[in-house]
Amino acid sequence: MKTTAQGPFRDAPIPFHDTPLPDDLTVFRVGSSMRIDKEIRPGQETHIALIAGGVVQMTTADEKGRPPHLSMWCRQLTTPEEAWLLLGSRVTSDCLYEFVVDDVRAIRIDPNKWANDLKKFVDLAMASANDEERVRFYAEIMNAVYEPMDVRWFDTDVKGPGVEGHAGVTNLDMERDIKEVFGDRLPEKKLSELKGIWTASRKQLRLGLARAASGRITLSTPITQSTHGAEGEVNMGSSEVV
């Protein structure tokens, strides 16, 4: 039976695995400012550096999730200090990248991008099908390629205070098995073409997510052993928005 959360909202029920977060909650990722600093170039927009620095890149563990998801923590259930401890207390983990759930869900790919290419793709791939079958198949492919991101609760093997706030952004997996979805209706060559479009569409969503994060970066002073209090509490240091 589910117990109550131990984070800031102690009376809230622990969320169930793979269920959506409310729109008005805030989620965050913990990262390293050093990785971002290495990627910043003169005149470059911040979100490009965030992409290069891996802020919106799924880890191996993220990719192995079911479903795959970009791991995050809910602000209302997990404090930055708790997240830092749960993620291994790395000294270089000194940045929070925040996202409002509703803003993530609102990110969309330009509906005109790839529309003509996909229409031609379906016409060629389904040349022997009737018009109704082609229209239905086109709609199915369009829904797959343009599927937006979602933010959902996910269980994790990590243990400790604040773990109930673990969540993730879905539909960012670059290696989705297109063959598993469309393999019974498309030849191998067409599957490869469709996978290329799918990968490009996920890159567009990552770009949108990085833009959303670029205006909500909190830089905390690096956490070292010297910042631990006598009784083991963690001091994240003063924070500023950069």
Legacy VTK file of the C-alpha trace (Angstrom):
# vtk DataFile Version 3.0
C-alpha trace
ASCII
DATASET POLYDATA
POINTS 242 float
0.000 0.000 0.000
1.229 3.477 -0.874
2.374 5.667 2.005
2.613 9.447 2.177
5.422 11.507 0.689
8.294 12.658 2.864
9.155 15.769 0.834
7.741 19.309 1.178
4.149 18.063 0.713
4.173 15.376 3.390
0.452 14.606 3.163
0.490 13.958 -0.581
0.047 10.328 -1.700
3.083 8.789 -3.377
2.430 8.830 -7.144
1.840 5.633 -9.076
4.369 4.469 -11.680
3.902 5.735 -15.259
1.050 8.126 -14.495
1.016 11.802 -15.575
2.072 14.702 -13.349
-0.360 17.610 -12.847
0.293 20.469 -15.281
1.201 23.057 -12.644
4.071 21.154 -10.995
7.757 21.904 -11.583
10.408 19.288 -12.354
14.179 19.667 -12.453
17.368 17.950 -13.542
20.649 18.122 -11.669
23.723 18.777 -13.792
27.232 20.193 -13.974
27.956 23.795 -14.938
31.442 22.710 -16.023
30.014 20.604 -18.841
27.971 23.559 -20.067
30.866 26.025 -19.737
32.966 23.807 -22.017
30.319 24.029 -24.739
29.576 27.760 -24.663
30.871 29.670 -27.691
30.838 33.442 -28.366
27.427 34.523 -29.628
25.938 31.069 -29.077
22.449 30.740 -27.648
22.294 29.076 -24.231
20.048 26.205 -25.298
22.611 25.002 -27.870
25.203 24.686 -25.100
22.658 22.812 -22.968
22.154 20.266 -25.727
25.900 19.841 -26.271
26.399 19.563 -22.520
23.950 16.683 -22.265
21.269 18.404 -20.193
18.466 16.947 -22.334
20.319 13.757 -23.282
19.061 10.500 -21.811
21.553 8.422 -19.872
21.987 4.688 -20.417
19.751 4.091 -17.396
17.122 6.459 -18.836
17.151 4.582 -22.142
16.631 1.274 -20.347
13.543 2.592 -18.543
10.144 1.157 -19.393
9.205 3.293 -21.146
12.460 5.178 -21.778
12.397 8.612 -20.128
14.633 11.590 -19.359
14.959 11.350 -15.574
13.842 14.336 -13.472
12.659 15.189 -9.969
9.473 16.926 -8.894
10.159 20.118 -6.896
7.043 19.608 -4.795
8.179 16.172 -3.530
11.979 16.231 -3.756
14.300 19.017 -2.619
17.492 19.799 -4.581
19.518 18.533 -1.607
17.648 15.202 -1.625
18.099 14.826 -5.379
21.825 15.548 -5.061
22.196 12.826 -2.430
20.066 10.342 -4.398
22.221 10.912 -7.488
25.481 10.111 -5.746
26.545 13.382 -4.050
28.817 14.465 -6.903
30.807 17.632 -6.174
30.407 18.725 -9.808
26.597 18.560 -9.644
25.989 22.260 -9.115
23.170 23.228 -11.511
19.404 22.801 -11.508
17.536 22.954 -14.795
13.845 23.522 -14.124
10.773 22.900 -16.252
7.082 23.611 -15.673
5.215 20.434 -16.611
2.633 22.272 -18.713
5.394 24.044 -20.661
7.004 20.702 -21.542
3.715 19.274 -22.785
3.090 22.403 -24.863
6.272 21.949 -26.934
5.307 20.912 -30.434
7.071 20.134 -33.694
6.163 22.388 -36.629
3.189 20.551 -38.221
4.482 21.374 -41.702
7.880 19.814 -41.070
8.139 16.477 -42.903
4.398 16.514 -43.779
5.030 16.410 -47.551
7.875 13.909 -47.181
5.678 11.618 -45.109
2.823 11.902 -47.617
5.139 10.844 -50.455
6.590 8.157 -48.230
3.150 6.638 -47.568
2.071 6.896 -51.216
5.135 4.939 -52.301
5.170 2.482 -49.406
1.433 1.758 -49.711
1.128 1.936 -53.499
-0.921 -1.231 -53.645
-3.317 -0.208 -50.840
-6.642 1.534 -51.327
-7.186 5.206 -50.464
-8.778 4.461 -47.083
-5.850 2.279 -46.004
-3.336 4.917 -47.108
-5.160 7.688 -45.221
-5.309 5.562 -42.080
-1.642 4.602 -42.333
-0.625 8.230 -42.981
-2.482 9.348 -39.850
-0.781 6.625 -37.803
2.684 7.637 -38.981
1.963 11.341 -38.448
0.821 10.633 -34.887
4.030 8.707 -34.206
6.397 11.304 -35.685
4.669 14.323 -34.136
3.936 12.721 -30.765
4.662 15.356 -28.074
6.543 14.838 -24.817
4.829 13.946 -21.582
5.971 14.174 -17.948
5.131 11.127 -15.836
5.930 9.615 -12.444
8.397 6.711 -12.496
9.593 4.286 -9.854
13.347 4.045 -9.356
15.711 1.576 -7.719
17.410 4.421 -5.856
16.552 4.542 -2.150
16.402 7.510 0.200
14.385 10.557 1.281
12.721 12.354 -1.624
12.706 9.344 -3.931
8.930 9.585 -4.361
9.455 12.686 -6.497
11.191 10.792 -9.304
9.655 11.516 -12.700
10.655 11.614 -16.355
9.985 13.140 -19.749
8.820 10.539 -22.259
8.879 10.309 -26.076
12.480 11.481 -26.375
14.034 8.076 -27.063
16.133 8.309 -30.222
16.263 4.560 -30.845
12.606 3.627 -30.708
12.128 0.335 -32.524
10.227 1.490 -35.605
10.376 -2.064 -36.877
8.346 -3.235 -33.893
5.564 -0.767 -34.746
5.535 -0.773 -38.545
7.648 -3.799 -39.477
4.719 -5.900 -40.610
3.665 -3.249 -43.151
6.900 -1.764 -44.482
9.950 -3.236 -46.237
13.355 -2.840 -44.567
14.410 0.116 -46.754
11.256 2.076 -45.911
11.692 1.299 -42.231
15.156 2.822 -42.368
13.797 5.979 -44.028
11.070 6.314 -41.424
13.544 5.808 -38.582
15.591 8.709 -39.922
12.558 11.015 -39.786
11.665 9.735 -36.312
15.164 10.491 -35.002
15.060 13.992 -36.489
11.682 14.650 -34.848
13.027 13.670 -31.400
15.948 16.066 -31.935
13.434 18.846 -32.530
11.698 18.061 -29.232
15.046 18.032 -27.399
15.772 21.433 -28.911
12.461 22.753 -27.574
13.156 21.283 -24.147
16.590 22.905 -24.036
15.036 26.261 -24.918
12.552 25.810 -22.071
15.410 25.086 -19.644
17.661 27.932 -20.788
15.585 30.543 -18.952
15.302 28.551 -15.713
18.843 27.656 -14.659
19.763 27.884 -10.984
23.454 27.815 -10.162
24.363 26.580 -6.679
27.837 26.686 -5.172
29.671 23.360 -5.644
28.972 20.873 -2.890
32.054 19.619 -1.085
32.669 17.780 2.135
33.350 21.100 3.806
29.745 22.189 3.245
28.329 19.341 5.337
27.240 20.419 8.799
28.251 18.688 11.980
25.105 16.581 11.999
25.256 15.604 8.336
22.947 18.173 6.804
23.804 19.343 3.284
24.306 23.004 2.404
23.715 23.728 -1.292
25.117 27.231 -0.854
23.538 30.460 -2.030
21.658 30.317 -5.314
21.290 32.764 -8.130
19.463 32.678 -11.425
21.835 33.049 -14.362
LINES 1 243
242 0 1 2 3 4 5 6 7 8 9 10 11 12 13 14 15 16 17 18 19 20 21 22 23 24 25 26 27 28 29 30 31 32 33 34 35 36 37 38 39 40 41 42 43 44 45 46 47 48 49 50 51 52 53 54 55 56 57 58 59 60 61 62 63 64 65 66 67 68 69 70 71 72 73 74 75 76 77 78 79 80 81 82 83 84 85 86 87 88 89 90 91 92 93 94 95 96 97 98 99 100 101 102 103 104 105 106 107 108 109 110 111 112 113 114 115 116 117 118 119 120 121 122 123 124 125 126 127 128 129 130 131 132 133 134 135 136 137 138 139 140 141 142 143 144 145 146 147 148 149 150 151 152 153 154 155 156 157 158 159 160 161 162 163 164 165 166 167 168 169 170 171 172 173 174 175 176 177 178 179 180 181 182 183 184 185 186 187 188 189 190 191 192 193 194 195 196 197 198 199 200 201 202 203 204 205 206 207 208 209 210 211 212 213 214 215 216 217 218 219 220 221 222 223 224 225 226 227 228 229 230 231 232 233 234 235 236 237 238 239 240 241
